[in-house]
């Protein structure tokens, strides 16, 4: 994996408060969710990635460079859309996007063209010459996204990009973020406290809990790390699930019966569990109707990771 | 058959040159100049900058006009006495400068903090100091147009009416004096503007604070010199008076304050310039943008 961001034991203090307590992780290409409760240290981490703050300890690399000592060089290649409203009301959307494309090093003519293209890309082609102050919250969030991608950064940092959006606008924004990460070829770091939206758009996740990196890795791997379970439904007499559960338990495998659904829920410690379940069902002469591995949701992963650090 | 075409507006990667830090600084200067002057913005935002600039230029236009009209009637010598000396002209300019610094210049800094655009600038190749320098440069350029332009116009106007300095050496000397006085005033009032505007994100508060500072400094200096019978040197505390006095010295005129020499005036004006610039620098170094 080519690391976009690599952190080793990064510490950041604000006065007596330790916002990051030795964060170590790697962020690769694609869309990465930076997940954590409000105040967990996500925005501090984004500030460090942008070279706005000096780490008090540890080592941080962004695109292979130290963002604190080579800040301007790093920031020229990183897009950023902050959580808060940050656009001047009395300036036209196109003007503000063009200006920041120039500030990030694009020649004037190129900035002019790309400002239009970026605004078209986020669905504001027809609205691009309107003053930002006359736009809705959803449109302003899109302008921020256009501003962050107009100068073709290698990676874009989006801090709570769905703040203040209604459900429809949120869906549209998440679709745009996926498009940026997967179709436009710009890696995305999406900071959010909303599990569901991180789960919907991210390929990888870094979970920040109270200044500590509780988990990090691809979404698939993280779900696998959490207690994966096998859901089994069998045909047979009414007590068949209980009989099956007893038989499996006797073979040393953790198992329970879900009283509501009648499903036998077997904990998957390793792949041998599949053989145990198959053989037990065959030994008992039961009919197998369903065998499905239930993967942990991101919420479960998050809660488990969070509780481990409280 | 229609000429209409569907254009593919797809996003393209950019592999052209990235122009670096200096380009970013130039871009911010140009953007701030447009913003200060109200260009590409609603008409109401153009009123104050146009007024400030008009206040500075109008007297020069009137004086040259008077010389031209009276010259036709053979009264050029009498008309010349009506026109102020170059150093006296700065009285008009300082009014425009104070108006500009109080009501227009805060536009360079205050809205960026109020609308939190500053966080976008600091997430760009700019640093806090290059951002501040770019903003100061934009204010300085506009102020330079106000401090150098009108006396230069007066000089050119008088020369066109054969009422200017005698000979190229005298012209060059006045030209250099105009440039020196203009750069000095623009630097002082840029620093003043940046210092005050760095303390608030509200333009109205910055305007009130600037007026209060200019008047307050004059009152303090007046109290020390006249009411408390202190040294006349305390006059250097009065921003406008001290600046005008130094301008008189630059033009080689006898100042109004006989007891205050050029070194004292330079120290006084330099102190105001450095102190207000330092306020802006310290404020922006410590400003919390995101955490």
Interface residues (C-beta under 8 A of the other chain):
Chain A: X14 X19 X43 X44 X46 X47 X50 X52 X53 X71 X72 X73 X75 X76 X78 X80 X82 X84 X85 X86 X87 X88 X89 X90 X91 X92 X95 X99 X100 X102 X103 X104 X105 X106 X107 X110 X114 X116 X117 X118 X120 X121 X125 X147 X149 X151 X152 X183 X184 X185
Chain B: X9 X10 X11 X12 X13 X14 X16 X17 X18 X19 X20 X21 X23 X24 X27 X28 X31 X40 X41 X42 X45 X111 X112 X115 X116 X117 X119 X120 X121 X122 X123 X124 X125 X126 X127 X289 X290 X291
